[in-house]
Amino acid sequence: MKFPEDLKYTKEHEWVKMLDSHTALVGITDFAQKELGDIVFVEVETIGETLKKDDVFGTVEAVKTVSDLFLPISGQIVALNPDLADNPQFVNHDAYQKGWIIQMKVENTTEYDALMSASEYKAMLGQA
């Protein structure tokens, strides 16, 4: 299982990668995609909306379940990964690169700073 050091993580198994001081990518972790199984659909109907930390911003549908996606930090959802419409399995095969889910404008960088590091996330999963 992968735990990239340049990302921050949540208890709900989302990751955040800051692209610059106000823009971030968000996805689900390698652990989460393995738990969900084969992902068949990603739905995000909040593009353009400004949401608070922990608000539901979309869902991921796997063969046997549907799971809510929780926003790790407050901000505006500006884009959905366009490749997921035809290739939702990118989340399974490359959760941290091709499988990113949304791009957002970050409202509060202190919320980002409070997220877990890779080592803290591994410890939470009992992988440390």
N, C-alpha and C positions, 0 to 999 in steps of 0.2 A: 504494500500500500504506500502511496506517495503522500508526502507532507512538505510541499515546497516552502522553503524558509522565507521567501519574499512576500508571502501572503499572510493575512490575518484570518482568524477562524471564530465561529460562533458555536454555542452549545447546540444549536439547531442544525449544525453541519453545513452552514454556508461558508464560503470564503470570499474575501475582498482583496482586490489588487488595485492599489492606487497607481493611476497612469500619470497623473500630475497632482498638483496641490488641491484640485477641486473635482477631478474626474476619476471614477473607479469602475472596475468591472466586478461583477458578482456572479457566483455560480454555486453549485453544490460540490461537496468534497468527494474524493475518491471513496471514502467510507460510506457516504450517503448513497452514492450511485450503486455500490455493491449491495447495500441493504435493500434498495428498491428493486433491483433486478433490471430487466430490459426496459428501457425507457422508450415509449412509443409516441409521446406527445408532450410538448411544453407550451403552456398557455400563460401569457402575460397581457392583461387588458388594462394595465395601469400606465402605459406609455404616456408621457407628458404630465403625469400627476406627481405632486410632491407628497411624500409619505413620511411618517415618523418611524424611527427604529422599532423593530418587531412587528410592524404592520405586515399583513399578507399582501404580497405584490404579484403573486401568480401561483400556478400549480404545475407539478410534474406528474404525468400519468405513466405508470409502468404497467406491465401486463396484468398484474394482480392487485394494484393499489393506485390511489391518487394521493399525493402529498402536497400540502401547502408550502409555499416558499415565503420565508420571513425576511424582511429587509434588515440587514445587519446594522445599518447606520441611516440616519435621516437624510433625505435629499429627494431630488427629482429624478424620476425614471426617464431617461432620454432615448434609449434604444433597446431593442430586443436583438439578440444575435440572429441575423437573417438566415444563417445556415441551418438553424434548428427546425425551420418549417419543413424542409425536405429531409433533414438528417438529425432527428432527435437523438439518435444513438451516439452522436458525438459526445454527449454528456457521459455515456458509459465508457467510450473508448479513449477520450482525451478530456477529462473533467476540468483540467486547469488551463487548457489552451483553446482548442477548437470548441470545447463544450461550455464556454462561458455563456451566461444566460442574459444578463442585462448590463447596460452601461448606464451610469448615473452621475449626476452632479451632486457632490457631497456638500451637505449643509453644515455639518458639525464635525471637524476633524478630531476633536477630543473623544468622540464616540469611537472613531477608528482606532485611536491610540489605546482605548480600553479593551479592544478585542484580544482574543488569545493569540499568542505566538504559536508557531508550529510545534515547539516542544511542549507548551501548555496544552494544546489540543491533543497531542499524542498521549500525554499523561491522563487527560480526561477519559480517553478511550482505553486506557490501560495498556498502551503500546510503548510506553517509555522504558 
